[in-house]
Amino acid sequence: MPPEKTRCGEHGEAIATLKRDTADQWTAIDKLRNRLPIWATVLISVLTFALGFTLNYAVMAAKMAMLAKQ
């Protein structure tokens, strides 16, 4: 038997494992490609903060106004 085929037969399991690992790596890369860009994530965070701050301030101002009327 030629040495090439013998070596391939001995390392067949390792080759299959490497092919599986390569497929797993490409799956992970595709998941990273399909996510939201960083700037969009930061924008959503800033807008969420602004909305929460504004609502909190509005509620506090309304409570202060009610207390001032009493």
N, C-alpha and C positions, 0 to 999 in steps of 0.2 A: 504494500500500500504506500502511496506517495506520502512524504512527511507532512505536506500541507493539509491533506485530508485528516491525518491523524491528529494534528494539533487542533484543527477545527472541531473534531469530534470530542477532544478532551475539554475544550473550552466552550462547547456549545451552550452550556447553562449560563456561563458568564456573559456570553454574547447576548443571549435572550434577556438577561437581567439588565444589561446596558441599554438594549433597545427599549425596554420597558421604562427605564429611568429617563431616557431621552424623551419619550412620549410624555412622561409626567412633567418634565421640565417645560416642554412646549405648552402643555395645558396650563401650567402656572403662569407662563409668559402671556398667554392669551387672556387669562383672567386679569392680569395687570394692564394689558392694553385696553380692556373694555371697562375700566373704571373711570370715574369722574376725574377731570383734571384737577390739579392742586389748587389753581386759582379759583375754580368753581367751588371747591370745598371751603376755602377761606372766605369767599364771598357769602356763602350760605351761613357760615358761622358768624360773620360780622352782622349780617341782616337779622339773624336770630337774636344776637345780643342787643341790637338796636331796638327790636320789637319788644323784647322783655324789659329793657330799661325804660322805654316809653310807657308801656303798660303799667309798670311798677310806679313810675312817677305820676301817671294819671290817677291811679288808685290812691296814692298818698295825698295828692292834691285834693281829691274829692273828700277824703276823710278829714283833712285839715279844714276845708271849707265848711263841712258839717259841724266840726267842733267850734269854729269861729262864730257860727250862727247861734250857738247855744249860749 
